[in-house]
Amino acid sequence: MSTNLPINPQASLSEAIGAAHTLTPRSEPTASVTGREPTRQQRDRRGASRIAPRQTGAALWLAALAWALSAALTWFWPDADDWPYSTTLITLQGVLALLCAALGVWFIVRRNQTSRSADRLAAATAAQRWLSYAPWFTALAVGVTLWDIVTAKLEWLPRPFFAPPQALIGVYLQDYPRLVSSVVHSFGLLSYGYLLGAITGFLLGVGIGWSRAIGYWAHPLLRLIGPLPATAWLPLAFFFFPSSFSASVFLIALATAFPVAVLTWSGVASVDKAYYDIARTLGARPGFLIVRVAIPAALPSVFVGLFMGLGASFSVLIVAEMMGVKAGLGWYLQWAQGWAAYSNMYAALLVMALMCSGLITLLFRVRDRLLAWQKGTVKW
């Protein structure tokens, strides 16, 4: 005899997951060492609180030394040609050297001034985070130094195809209004297309993964149209849409929708059936199963599709702006190439890389916040 219990519509998925986990036996954790002796985990934390700030300080001082040597080399080694922003480059190198040295001193002083174990543990956590960044500061100093040597000092790379770091500084200081305008236009176009494609792909993936009827009709079309590159639709898009902006939005949305739809469909289809059975036992209806069981459990796969769609949409963005849009980073890149302004072209490429990296980092933060409740069940 089975009874259907009423279900609270505001109940969270964690209750269903917890009920599912209670069906399987768990091994109890081993007891830690009792008494006044510290456990192994406590000893590791204390050791990390002592060692991590010292290691971080040493790594940051090494980065400061690298930037100081880079500034000295730029100052004492004359350029093969007259580059007007060499002094600005030396100033930036010196500022970075001082910042790295100040951070290294700050970590050591903070560790010595904190007496509470909780404060020392927080300082050690921050030190370990900065310790992962410190080698990149040193590598960046070495890279800028080698770049300056092979271009401005020795001119091993032919001009004007290869520009020194001084030339890029000049572009950012002189042509920043056009660059800022291009970034704003590209971000707006990317936002429209990416959001439209992500929403469309998400809804299509949920429909295919949940409903056999939708999957019967949508799955063949997705397999036929999805693998085609979005740039292959350029002629048709610019013919059917009334403006180049709307055509570019369609192409970006098309490039985003396919990976989001496929990964969402895969995530919904792979949800453990036990979650559905437990929710149905508690009286859940199909709408509740989709919104509160299937979608939350499939979110890790959904975010993988969002990451893939972001990379594809950014590639299509640059191509679309080169073909028809009158503003944006792609347009700026084509304009710089047409005027043989290679320093402007390299400056635009660097801005593109930073913009794409920043958006991916932002998406990671959103994923970490939305999926914080799954950290115990999903491998990160």
Contacts in CASP RR format, 6 or more apart in sequence:
PFRMAT RR
TARGET T0000
AUTHOR 0000-0000-0000
METHOD contacts of the structure
MODEL  1
MSTNLPINPQASLSEAIGAAHTLTPRSEPTASVTGREPTRQQRDRRGASR
IAPRQTGAALWLAALAWALSAALTWFWPDADDWPYSTTLITLQGVLALLC
AALGVWFIVRRNQTSRSADRLAAATAAQRWLSYAPWFTALAVGVTLWDIV
TAKLEWLPRPFFAPPQALIGVYLQDYPRLVSSVVHSFGLLSYGYLLGAIT
GFLLGVGIGWSRAIGYWAHPLLRLIGPLPATAWLPLAFFFFPSSFSASVF
LIALATAFPVAVLTWSGVASVDKAYYDIARTLGARPGFLIVRVAIPAALP
SVFVGLFMGLGASFSVLIVAEMMGVKAGLGWYLQWAQGWAAYSNMYAALL
VMALMCSGLITLLFRVRDRLLAWQKGTVKW
2 281 0 8 1.000
4 281 0 8 1.000
4 282 0 8 1.000
4 283 0 8 1.000
5 281 0 8 1.000
5 282 0 8 1.000
5 283 0 8 1.000
6 282 0 8 1.000
6 283 0 8 1.000
7 279 0 8 1.000
7 282 0 8 1.000
7 283 0 8 1.000
7 284 0 8 1.000
7 288 0 8 1.000
9 288 0 8 1.000
11 292 0 8 1.000
12 292 0 8 1.000
13 275 0 8 1.000
13 292 0 8 1.000
13 293 0 8 1.000
13 296 0 8 1.000
13 297 0 8 1.000
14 373 0 8 1.000
16 275 0 8 1.000
16 278 0 8 1.000
16 279 0 8 1.000
16 282 0 8 1.000
16 292 0 8 1.000
16 293 0 8 1.000
17 275 0 8 1.000
17 377 0 8 1.000
19 278 0 8 1.000
20 272 0 8 1.000
20 274 0 8 1.000
20 275 0 8 1.000
20 278 0 8 1.000
23 274 0 8 1.000
32 39 0 8 1.000
32 41 0 8 1.000
33 39 0 8 1.000
33 40 0 8 1.000
38 46 0 8 1.000
45 121 0 8 1.000
45 124 0 8 1.000
46 117 0 8 1.000
48 121 0 8 1.000
48 124 0 8 1.000
48 128 0 8 1.000
49 111 0 8 1.000
49 117 0 8 1.000
49 120 0 8 1.000
49 121 0 8 1.000
49 123 0 8 1.000
49 124 0 8 1.000
50 111 0 8 1.000
50 124 0 8 1.000
52 124 0 8 1.000
52 125 0 8 1.000
52 127 0 8 1.000
52 128 0 8 1.000
52 131 0 8 1.000
53 107 0 8 1.000
53 108 0 8 1.000
53 110 0 8 1.000
53 111 0 8 1.000
53 123 0 8 1.000
53 124 0 8 1.000
53 127 0 8 1.000
54 108 0 8 1.000
54 111 0 8 1.000
55 127 0 8 1.000
55 131 0 8 1.000
56 104 0 8 1.000
56 107 0 8 1.000
56 127 0 8 1.000
56 128 0 8 1.000
56 130 0 8 1.000
56 131 0 8 1.000
56 134 0 8 1.000
57 103 0 8 1.000
57 104 0 8 1.000
57 105 0 8 1.000
57 107 0 8 1.000
57 108 0 8 1.000
57 127 0 8 1.000
57 134 0 8 1.000
59 131 0 8 1.000
59 134 0 8 1.000
59 135 0 8 1.000
59 138 0 8 1.000
60 100 0 8 1.000
60 101 0 8 1.000
60 103 0 8 1.000
60 104 0 8 1.000
60 107 0 8 1.000
60 130 0 8 1.000
60 134 0 8 1.000
60 137 0 8 1.000
61 100 0 8 1.000
61 101 0 8 1.000
61 104 0 8 1.000
62 134 0 8 1.000
62 138 0 8 1.000
63 100 0 8 1.000
63 134 0 8 1.000
63 135 0 8 1.000
63 137 0 8 1.000
63 138 0 8 1.000
63 141 0 8 1.000
64 97 0 8 1.000
64 98 0 8 1.000
64 99 0 8 1.000
64 100 0 8 1.000
64 101 0 8 1.000
64 104 0 8 1.000
65 97 0 8 1.000
66 137 0 8 1.000
66 138 0 8 1.000
66 141 0 8 1.000
66 142 0 8 1.000
66 145 0 8 1.000
67 93 0 8 1.000
67 94 0 8 1.000
67 96 0 8 1.000
67 97 0 8 1.000
67 100 0 8 1.000
67 137 0 8 1.000
67 141 0 8 1.000
68 93 0 8 1.000
68 94 0 8 1.000
68 97 0 8 1.000
69 141 0 8 1.000
69 145 0 8 1.000
70 93 0 8 1.000
70 141 0 8 1.000
70 142 0 8 1.000
70 144 0 8 1.000
70 145 0 8 1.000
70 148 0 8 1.000
71 90 0 8 1.000
71 93 0 8 1.000
71 94 0 8 1.000
71 97 0 8 1.000
73 145 0 8 1.000
73 148 0 8 1.000
73 149 0 8 1.000
74 86 0 8 1.000
74 89 0 8 1.000
74 90 0 8 1.000
74 93 0 8 1.000
74 145 0 8 1.000
74 148 0 8 1.000
75 90 0 8 1.000
77 149 0 8 1.000
77 153 0 8 1.000
78 153 0 8 1.000
79 86 0 8 1.000
79 152 0 8 1.000
79 153 0 8 1.000
79 164 0 8 1.000
79 166 0 8 1.000
80 152 0 8 1.000
80 153 0 8 1.000
80 154 0 8 1.000
80 155 0 8 1.000
81 152 0 8 1.000
81 155 0 8 1.000
81 159 0 8 1.000
83 152 0 8 1.000
83 164 0 8 1.000
83 166 0 8 1.000
83 167 0 8 1.000
84 166 0 8 1.000
84 170 0 8 1.000
85 166 0 8 1.000
85 167 0 8 1.000
85 169 0 8 1.000
85 170 0 8 1.000
85 173 0 8 1.000
86 152 0 8 1.000
86 166 0 8 1.000
88 166 0 8 1.000
88 169 0 8 1.000
88 170 0 8 1.000
88 173 0 8 1.000
89 148 0 8 1.000
89 165 0 8 1.000
89 166 0 8 1.000
89 169 0 8 1.000
92 169 0 8 1.000
93 141 0 8 1.000
93 144 0 8 1.000
96 137 0 8 1.000
96 141 0 8 1.000
100 134 0 8 1.000
100 137 0 8 1.000
103 130 0 8 1.000
107 123 0 8 1.000
107 126 0 8 1.000
107 127 0 8 1.000
107 130 0 8 1.000
110 123 0 8 1.000
111 120 0 8 1.000
111 123 0 8 1.000
111 124 0 8 1.000
111 127 0 8 1.000
114 120 0 8 1.000
114 123 0 8 1.000
144 165 0 8 1.000
147 164 0 8 1.000
147 165 0 8 1.000
148 164 0 8 1.000
148 165 0 8 1.000
148 166 0 8 1.000
150 156 0 8 1.000
150 157 0 8 1.000
151 157 0 8 1.000
151 162 0 8 1.000
151 163 0 8 1.000
151 164 0 8 1.000
151 165 0 8 1.000
152 164 0 8 1.000
152 165 0 8 1.000
152 166 0 8 1.000
160 340 0 8 1.000
160 342 0 8 1.000
160 343 0 8 1.000
161 342 0 8 1.000
162 342 0 8 1.000
163 342 0 8 1.000
163 343 0 8 1.000
163 346 0 8 1.000
167 343 0 8 1.000
167 346 0 8 1.000
168 343 0 8 1.000
168 346 0 8 1.000
168 347 0 8 1.000
168 350 0 8 1.000
170 343 0 8 1.000
171 179 0 8 1.000
171 343 0 8 1.000
171 344 0 8 1.000
171 347 0 8 1.000
172 179 0 8 1.000
172 347 0 8 1.000
175 344 0 8 1.000
175 347 0 8 1.000
178 332 0 8 1.000
179 332 0 8 1.000
179 347 0 8 1.000
179 348 0 8 1.000
179 351 0 8 1.000
181 327 0 8 1.000
181 328 0 8 1.000
182 327 0 8 1.000
182 328 0 8 1.000
182 329 0 8 1.000
182 330 0 8 1.000
182 331 0 8 1.000
182 332 0 8 1.000
182 348 0 8 1.000
183 328 0 8 1.000
183 329 0 8 1.000
183 351 0 8 1.000
183 355 0 8 1.000
185 325 0 8 1.000
185 327 0 8 1.000
185 328 0 8 1.000
185 331 0 8 1.000
186 317 0 8 1.000
186 321 0 8 1.000
186 328 0 8 1.000
186 329 0 8 1.000
186 330 0 8 1.000
186 355 0 8 1.000
187 355 0 8 1.000
189 245 0 8 1.000
189 248 0 8 1.000
189 249 0 8 1.000
189 252 0 8 1.000
189 317 0 8 1.000
189 320 0 8 1.000
189 321 0 8 1.000
189 325 0 8 1.000
189 328 0 8 1.000
190 252 0 8 1.000
190 313 0 8 1.000
190 314 0 8 1.000
190 317 0 8 1.000
190 359 0 8 1.000
192 249 0 8 1.000
192 252 0 8 1.000
193 249 0 8 1.000
193 250 0 8 1.000
193 252 0 8 1.000
193 253 0 8 1.000
193 256 0 8 1.000
193 313 0 8 1.000
194 252 0 8 1.000
194 253 0 8 1.000
194 256 0 8 1.000
194 309 0 8 1.000
194 310 0 8 1.000
194 313 0 8 1.000
196 249 0 8 1.000
196 252 0 8 1.000
196 253 0 8 1.000
196 256 0 8 1.000
197 252 0 8 1.000
197 253 0 8 1.000
197 254 0 8 1.000
197 256 0 8 1.000
197 257 0 8 1.000
197 260 0 8 1.000
198 256 0 8 1.000
198 257 0 8 1.000
198 260 0 8 1.000
198 306 0 8 1.000
198 309 0 8 1.000
200 253 0 8 1.000
200 257 0 8 1.000
200 260 0 8 1.000
200 261 0 8 1.000
201 256 0 8 1.000
201 257 0 8 1.000
201 258 0 8 1.000
201 260 0 8 1.000
201 261 0 8 1.000
201 264 0 8 1.000
202 260 0 8 1.000
202 261 0 8 1.000
202 264 0 8 1.000
202 302 0 8 1.000
204 218 0 8 1.000
204 222 0 8 1.000
204 257 0 8 1.000
204 261 0 8 1.000
204 264 0 8 1.000
204 265 0 8 1.000
205 260 0 8 1.000
205 261 0 8 1.000
205 262 0 8 1.000
205 264 0 8 1.000
205 265 0 8 1.000
205 268 0 8 1.000
206 264 0 8 1.000
206 265 0 8 1.000
206 268 0 8 1.000
206 290 0 8 1.000
206 294 0 8 1.000
206 295 0 8 1.000
206 298 0 8 1.000
207 214 0 8 1.000
207 215 0 8 1.000
207 218 0 8 1.000
207 265 0 8 1.000
207 268 0 8 1.000
208 214 0 8 1.000
208 215 0 8 1.000
208 218 0 8 1.000
208 219 0 8 1.000
208 222 0 8 1.000
208 261 0 8 1.000
208 265 0 8 1.000
208 268 0 8 1.000
209 215 0 8 1.000
209 264 0 8 1.000
209 265 0 8 1.000
209 267 0 8 1.000
209 268 0 8 1.000
209 269 0 8 1.000
210 268 0 8 1.000
210 290 0 8 1.000
210 294 0 8 1.000
222 258 0 8 1.000
222 261 0 8 1.000
222 262 0 8 1.000
225 258 0 8 1.000
226 258 0 8 1.000
227 258 0 8 1.000
229 255 0 8 1.000
230 251 0 8 1.000
230 252 0 8 1.000
230 254 0 8 1.000
230 255 0 8 1.000
230 312 0 8 1.000
230 316 0 8 1.000
231 251 0 8 1.000
231 316 0 8 1.000
231 319 0 8 1.000
233 250 0 8 1.000
233 251 0 8 1.000
233 254 0 8 1.000
234 251 0 8 1.000
234 319 0 8 1.000
234 320 0 8 1.000
234 323 0 8 1.000
237 247 0 8 1.000
237 248 0 8 1.000
237 250 0 8 1.000
237 251 0 8 1.000
238 244 0 8 1.000
238 247 0 8 1.000
238 323 0 8 1.000
238 324 0 8 1.000
240 247 0 8 1.000
241 247 0 8 1.000
241 250 0 8 1.000
244 320 0 8 1.000
244 323 0 8 1.000
244 324 0 8 1.000
244 325 0 8 1.000
244 326 0 8 1.000
245 325 0 8 1.000
247 320 0 8 1.000
248 316 0 8 1.000
248 317 0 8 1.000
248 320 0 8 1.000
248 321 0 8 1.000
248 324 0 8 1.000
248 325 0 8 1.000
251 316 0 8 1.000
251 320 0 8 1.000
252 313 0 8 1.000
252 316 0 8 1.000
252 317 0 8 1.000
252 320 0 8 1.000
253 313 0 8 1.000
254 316 0 8 1.000
255 309 0 8 1.000
255 312 0 8 1.000
255 313 0 8 1.000
255 315 0 8 1.000
255 316 0 8 1.000
256 309 0 8 1.000
256 310 0 8 1.000
256 312 0 8 1.000
256 313 0 8 1.000
258 309 0 8 1.000
258 312 0 8 1.000
259 305 0 8 1.000
259 308 0 8 1.000
259 309 0 8 1.000
259 312 0 8 1.000
260 302 0 8 1.000
260 305 0 8 1.000
260 306 0 8 1.000
260 308 0 8 1.000
260 309 0 8 1.000
262 305 0 8 1.000
263 301 0 8 1.000
263 302 0 8 1.000
263 304 0 8 1.000
263 305 0 8 1.000
263 308 0 8 1.000
264 298 0 8 1.000
264 301 0 8 1.000
264 302 0 8 1.000
264 305 0 8 1.000
266 301 0 8 1.000
267 297 0 8 1.000
267 298 0 8 1.000
267 300 0 8 1.000
267 301 0 8 1.000
267 302 0 8 1.000
268 294 0 8 1.000
268 295 0 8 1.000
268 298 0 8 1.000
270 298 0 8 1.000
270 301 0 8 1.000
271 293 0 8 1.000
271 294 0 8 1.000
271 297 0 8 1.000
271 298 0 8 1.000
272 297 0 8 1.000
275 293 0 8 1.000
275 297 0 8 1.000
276 289 0 8 1.000
276 293 0 8 1.000
279 288 0 8 1.000
279 289 0 8 1.000
279 292 0 8 1.000
279 293 0 8 1.000
280 289 0 8 1.000
284 292 0 8 1.000
284 293 0 8 1.000
295 302 0 8 1.000
299 370 0 8 1.000
299 371 0 8 1.000
299 374 0 8 1.000
300 371 0 8 1.000
300 374 0 8 1.000
300 378 0 8 1.000
303 363 0 8 1.000
303 367 0 8 1.000
303 371 0 8 1.000
306 363 0 8 1.000
307 360 0 8 1.000
307 363 0 8 1.000
310 356 0 8 1.000
310 359 0 8 1.000
310 360 0 8 1.000
310 363 0 8 1.000
311 356 0 8 1.000
311 360 0 8 1.000
314 352 0 8 1.000
314 356 0 8 1.000
314 359 0 8 1.000
317 329 0 8 1.000
317 330 0 8 1.000
318 329 0 8 1.000
318 330 0 8 1.000
318 333 0 8 1.000
318 352 0 8 1.000
321 327 0 8 1.000
321 328 0 8 1.000
321 329 0 8 1.000
321 330 0 8 1.000
321 331 0 8 1.000
321 334 0 8 1.000
322 330 0 8 1.000
322 331 0 8 1.000
322 333 0 8 1.000
322 334 0 8 1.000
324 331 0 8 1.000
325 331 0 8 1.000
329 348 0 8 1.000
329 351 0 8 1.000
329 352 0 8 1.000
329 355 0 8 1.000
330 348 0 8 1.000
332 344 0 8 1.000
332 348 0 8 1.000
333 345 0 8 1.000
333 348 0 8 1.000
333 349 0 8 1.000
333 352 0 8 1.000
336 342 0 8 1.000
336 344 0 8 1.000
336 345 0 8 1.000
336 348 0 8 1.000
337 345 0 8 1.000
371 378 0 8 1.000
END
